[in-house]
């Protein structure tokens, strides 16, 4: 009997165990993909925040910070990475992250408009605006 035939007999005799091990390995692989995806998202978010912190043009209150960048900064630290437009506008104003050219703070309607314009960064969930999990800055 050849080596391959012997291995085949063992595989036939242990097929149920092999199937169970295969299912467990596939589940572990799926979990690994999820953890990797979450880690990549977190790395991107943290790199973005460090870039904002270290770039002079993006200092808090500077004219170089755009409204969608200010929105992302605030949403990164929120539970579920989401807020209502009015609450998001208020938090941006409280932190001094963005002002319109005339000096007024951003309004909720502008926040909602940026959500639509920057669909790769934000999504609407009912009355909430959410920073996408896969958002790349």
VEXVOKOL-215344 format. One line per field, with one value per residue: residue in three letters; x, y, z of N, C-alpha, C, O in turn. Coordinates in pm, whole numbers, plus 50000, padded with zeros to 5 digits. Atoms other than C-alpha are relative to their C-alpha. Layout:
N
r <- ALA_...
n.x <- X_...
n.y <- Y_...
n.z <- Z_...
ca.x <- X_...
ca.y <- Y_...
ca.z <- Z_...
c.x <- X_...
c.y <- Y_...
c.z <- Z_...
o.x <- X_...
o.y <- Y_...
o.z <- Z_...
This chain:
137
r <- UNK_UNK_UNK_UNK_UNK_UNK_UNK_UNK_UNK_UNK_UNK_UNK_UNK_UNK_UNK_UNK_UNK_UNK_UNK_UNK_UNK_UNK_UNK_UNK_UNK_UNK_UNK_UNK_UNK_UNK_UNK_UNK_UNK_UNK_UNK_UNK_UNK_UNK_UNK_UNK_UNK_UNK_UNK_UNK_UNK_UNK_UNK_UNK_UNK_UNK_UNK_UNK_UNK_UNK_UNK_UNK_UNK_UNK_UNK_UNK_UNK_UNK_UNK_UNK_UNK_UNK_UNK_UNK_UNK_UNK_UNK_UNK_UNK_UNK_UNK_UNK_UNK_UNK_UNK_UNK_UNK_UNK_UNK_UNK_UNK_UNK_UNK_UNK_UNK_UNK_UNK_UNK_UNK_UNK_UNK_UNK_UNK_UNK_UNK_UNK_UNK_UNK_UNK_UNK_UNK_UNK_UNK_UNK_UNK_UNK_UNK_UNK_UNK_UNK_UNK_UNK_UNK_UNK_UNK_UNK_UNK_UNK_UNK_UNK_UNK_UNK_UNK_UNK_UNK_UNK_UNK_UNK_UNK_UNK_UNK_UNK_UNK
n.x <- 50085_49917_50008_50123_50113_50004_50048_50142_50075_50007_50090_50136_50036_50008_50065_50082_49909_49938_50103_50011_49881_50010_50098_49936_49897_50069_50052_49885_49958_50097_49975_49874_50029_50073_49906_49907_50073_50019_49868_49964_50082_49951_49870_50027_50059_49897_49905_50065_49999_49862_49971_50065_49934_49863_49995_50027_50117_50121_50015_50137_50043_49932_50085_49967_50080_50127_50113_50006_49893_50048_50103_49933_49931_50100_50065_49905_50000_50136_50048_50061_49948_50114_50071_50096_49937_49997_49904_49869_49969_49973_49871_49897_49991_49947_49856_49936_49934_50033_50087_50019_49917_50051_49977_50108_49979_50074_50137_50039_50028_49871_49951_50074_49956_49867_50021_50036_49889_49887_50059_49896_49960_50114_50127_50113_50075_50114_49964_49860_49891_49902_49873_49995_49895_49895_49961_49856_49975
n.y <- 49883_49880_49897_49923_50084_50001_49869_49995_50082_49925_49887_50054_50041_49882_49893_49915_49916_49905_49899_49914_49916_49905_49898_49917_49919_49896_49902_49924_49914_49890_49914_49931_49894_49893_49931_49927_49886_49904_49943_49909_49880_49924_49942_49886_49892_49944_49929_49876_49910_49953_49906_49874_49943_49955_49907_49864_49946_50056_49973_49970_49863_49942_50001_50114_50118_49996_50046_50147_50046_49975_50100_50129_49994_50014_50131_50106_50021_50018_50138_50037_49905_49929_49894_49926_49886_49886_50028_49998_49858_49939_50049_49937_49861_50000_50027_49901_50070_49946_49882_49956_49884_49881_50017_50073_50145_50081_50030_50140_50025_50015_50132_50098_49988_50061_50144_50047_49974_50086_50130_50099_49983_49995_50057_49963_50109_49929_49860_49996_50000_50097_50013_50136_50085_50015_49866_49977_49855
n.z <- 50000_50013_49896_50025_49961_49853_49956_50037_49904_49874_50023_50006_49864_49912_50078_49914_49923_50093_50031_49882_49995_50110_49959_49898_50066_50077_49903_49950_50111_50006_49884_50028_50097_49930_49912_50084_50055_49891_49969_50110_49985_49885_50037_50090_49921_49912_50086_50039_49885_49979_50109_49964_49883_50028_50112_49956_50069_49944_49859_49961_50027_50115_50119_50085_49966_50070_49920_49996_49912_49864_49973_49978_49870_49894_50007_49963_49855_49952_49998_50127_50100_50059_49928_50081_50066_49909_49894_50063_50023_49870_49949_50082_49954_49863_50007_50084_50110_50132_50012_50138_50034_49930_49856_49934_49994_50098_49964_50021_50142_50067_49959_50080_50139_50011_49990_50134_50093_49963_49973_49972_49860_49908_50043_49917_49938_49942_49972_49962_50098_49952_50069_50053_49944_50100_50047_50017_50000
ca.x <- 50000_50138_50197_49909_49672_49768_49710_49377_49264_49350_49167_48858_48860_48894_48677_48438_48726_48887_48558_48528_48885_48823_48512_48708_48995_48753_48589_48930_49020_48697_48765_49120_48989_48749_49022_49260_48998_48922_49294_49350_49059_49193_49545_49409_49202_49492_49731_49481_49452_49831_49858_49608_49789_50132_50043_50062_49796_49549_49588_49264_49081_49307_49151_49318_49085_48787_48440_48453_48789_48642_48344_48577_48779_48469_48309_48626_48580_48205_48038_47942_48126_47795_47606_47306_47390_47300_47505_47796_47782_47770_48070_48274_48196_48270_48612_48680_48761_48589_48438_48289_48469_48243_48335_48008_48007_47891_47520_47343_47232_47596_47687_47413_47527_47887_47760_47608_47907_48161_47976_48305_48363_48014_47676_47332_47162_46822_46884_47245_47560_47815_48182_48215_48415_48607_48663_49007_49144
ca.y <- 50000_50343_50632_50825_50533_50516_50890_50860_50581_50791_51090_50875_50735_51082_51279_51402_51530_51693_51867_51997_52123_52286_52464_52587_52707_52893_53058_53160_53301_53506_53638_53723_53919_54113_54192_54295_54519_54684_54731_54886_55126_55225_55277_55502_55703_55747_55839_56099_56244_56260_56427_56688_56734_56778_56983_57354_57430_57216_57365_57406_57714_57767_57850_57541_57295_57212_57140_56773_56735_56893_56658_56356_56469_56499_56176_55970_56012_55955_55629_55454_55732_55917_56230_56430_56720_56987_56821_56778_57148_57248_57029_57165_57518_57436_57301_57588_57350_57536_57875_58001_58283_58538_58397_58222_57859_57587_57514_57179_57217_57258_56945_56751_56884_56779_56434_56398_56551_56336_56006_55816_55953_55986_55816_55904_55666_55816_56151_56060_56128_55850_55840_55537_55247_55225_55601_55686_56032
ca.z <- 50000_49905_50140_49980_50034_50403_50446_50263_50498_50802_50650_50575_50929_51085_50840_51110_51325_51022_50933_51290_51284_50946_51077_51379_51158_50930_51231_51364_51022_51009_51358_51254_50953_51177_51428_51152_50994_51328_51399_51055_51109_51447_51312_51034_51281_51521_51239_51122_51471_51510_51171_51284_51613_51455_51148_51220_50960_51155_51498_51688_51569_51268_50932_50780_50951_50731_50861_50759_50936_51250_51223_51200_51503_51718_51595_51651_52027_52048_52151_51829_51641_51594_51702_51586_51354_51610_51883_51643_51546_51914_52003_51711_51826_52192_52099_51861_51577_51294_51217_50894_50712_50881_51224_51298_51409_51171_51170_51176_50813_50705_50900_50722_50383_50448_50543_50198_50016_50202_50183_50193_50546_50694_50680_50811_51052_51115_51284_51359_51160_51188_51099_50872_51015_50689_50659_50525_50586
c.x <- 50090_49975_49869_49878_49987_49945_49851_49915_49986_49901_49854_49953_49980_49928_49917_50086_50063_49901_49983_50117_49997_49902_50061_50107_49938_49944_50113_50050_49906_50022_50128_49980_49930_50094_50099_49934_49981_50134_50044_49921_50050_50133_49978_49944_50105_50107_49943_50003_50139_50041_49939_50072_50136_50009_49958_49874_49870_49987_49856_49970_50067_49908_50028_49916_49865_49889_49996_50113_49960_49894_50065_50069_49902_49940_50092_49990_49862_49963_49927_50043_49887_49942_49892_50069_50011_50102_50143_50045_50037_50136_50117_50021_50062_50150_50076_50071_49975_49910_49986_50084_49954_50009_49892_50032_49918_49860_49968_49976_50129_50060_49931_50044_50137_49990_49969_50118_50119_49949_50102_50049_49884_49879_49892_49936_49884_50038_50146_50093_50110_50126_50011_50116_50117_50049_50152_50021_50126
c.y <- 50124_50094_50079_49920_49994_50132_50013_49920_50072_50115_49954_49964_50116_50117_50093_50094_50107_50111_50098_50095_50106_50112_50095_50090_50112_50108_50088_50098_50119_50098_50080_50113_50117_50079_50083_50125_50109_50066_50098_50130_50087_50066_50123_50119_50067_50074_50134_50100_50054_50098_50136_50069_50059_50101_50138_50056_49948_50022_50039_50146_50063_49994_49882_49877_50013_49948_49847_49942_50019_49897_49865_49997_49976_49860_49886_49964_49976_49852_49970_50089_50075_50103_50055_50125_50121_49983_50003_50144_50068_49958_50060_50144_50007_49981_50103_49940_50063_50121_50033_50126_50126_49987_49925_49852_49929_49968_49855_49969_49984_49863_49893_50003_49936_49848_49942_50014_49909_49862_49890_50009_49983_49929_50046_49873_50064_50145_50015_50007_49914_50008_49855_49923_49986_50133_50011_50149_50031
c.z <- 50000_50119_49987_50042_50152_50055_49971_50098_50133_49985_49996_50141_50095_49933_50088_50084_49912_49965_50118_50013_49891_50033_50103_49938_49918_50091_50054_49893_49986_50114_49980_49901_50068_50090_49920_49943_50105_50035_49892_50009_50114_49971_49912_50077_50087_49920_49956_50114_50029_49892_50030_50116_49965_49887_50045_49937_50058_50150_50030_49976_49879_49879_49909_50027_49930_50090_50005_50083_50147_50040_50033_50136_50114_50001_50040_50148_50058_50005_49869_49886_49931_50095_49907_49947_50093_50112_49946_49976_50132_50055_49921_50045_50140_50001_49916_49879_49864_50016_49852_49977_50072_50151_50074_50006_49893_50054_49965_49853_49920_50031_49916_49854_49981_50009_49863_49903_50025_50043_50027_50145_50098_49940_50096_50052_50075_50019_50037_49879_50059_49914_49956_50062_49904_49946_49996_49984_49922
o.x <- 50189_49877_49802_49784_49876_49863_49775_49808_49879_49821_49766_49839_49907_49946_49919_50053_50077_49937_49972_50100_50037_49930_50042_50118_49988_49951_50097_50089_49952_50020_50134_50037_49963_50088_50134_49993_50000_50138_50099_49976_50056_50155_50040_49984_50110_50156_50014_50034_50155_50112_50003_50087_50178_50110_49847_49798_49764_49916_49786_50046_50034_49820_49952_49915_49794_49914_49972_50096_49982_49893_50024_50064_49929_49927_50045_50014_49846_50010_49837_49995_49890_49951_49896_50164_50116_50173_50235_50160_50132_50208_50220_50135_50146_50222_50199_50174_50057_49819_50080_50135_50036_49963_49909_50106_49820_49840_50037_50011_50134_50121_49997_50055_50161_50070_50020_50145_50190_49976_50069_50114_49901_49866_49920_49914_49896_50079_50192_50061_50151_50119_50003_50223_50232_50116_50222_49956_50163
o.y <- 50130_50083_50106_49976_49997_50132_50064_49965_50070_50141_50020_49993_50104_50232_50215_50212_50222_50228_50218_50213_50220_50229_50216_50207_50224_50226_50209_50210_50232_50219_50198_50221_50233_50202_50194_50233_50227_50187_50203_50238_50210_50181_50227_50233_50190_50178_50235_50218_50172_50195_50239_50191_50159_50170_50157_50128_50004_49948_50092_50234_50177_49909_49859_49785_50111_49886_49790_49836_49931_49849_49797_49896_49897_49798_49783_49850_49972_49774_50044_50073_50098_50090_50034_50174_50185_50077_50048_50179_50146_50040_50093_50189_50094_50045_50104_49991_50049_50124_50014_50185_50213_50075_49890_49801_49984_49955_49792_49860_49907_49799_49802_49898_49869_49777_49836_49924_49873_49815_49788_49917_49932_49914_50078_49778_50099_50212_50126_49956_49934_50018_49764_49980_49970_50138_49976_50214_50148
o.z <- 50073_50193_50086_50099_50205_50146_50053_50137_50195_50075_50051_50178_50193_49975_50068_50100_49953_49959_50098_50043_49912_50008_50095_49976_49917_50059_50069_49924_49969_50093_50015_49918_50043_50093_49960_49942_50077_50058_49923_49989_50102_50009_49934_50054_50095_49964_49954_50093_50060_49919_50011_50117_50025_49874_50096_50001_50029_50218_49944_50017_49845_49872_49815_49945_49948_50194_50112_50143_50230_50152_50128_50205_50204_50107_50089_50187_50180_49921_49828_49773_49810_50218_49786_50007_50098_50147_50014_50002_50137_50112_49978_50058_50166_50079_49916_49835_49773_50100_49774_50072_50103_50224_50191_49921_49842_50174_49885_49806_49824_49945_49864_49790_49881_49948_49825_49823_49931_50154_50087_50194_50208_49819_50212_49977_50193_49923_50064_49772_50174_49792_50038_50086_49945_49842_50090_49903_49910
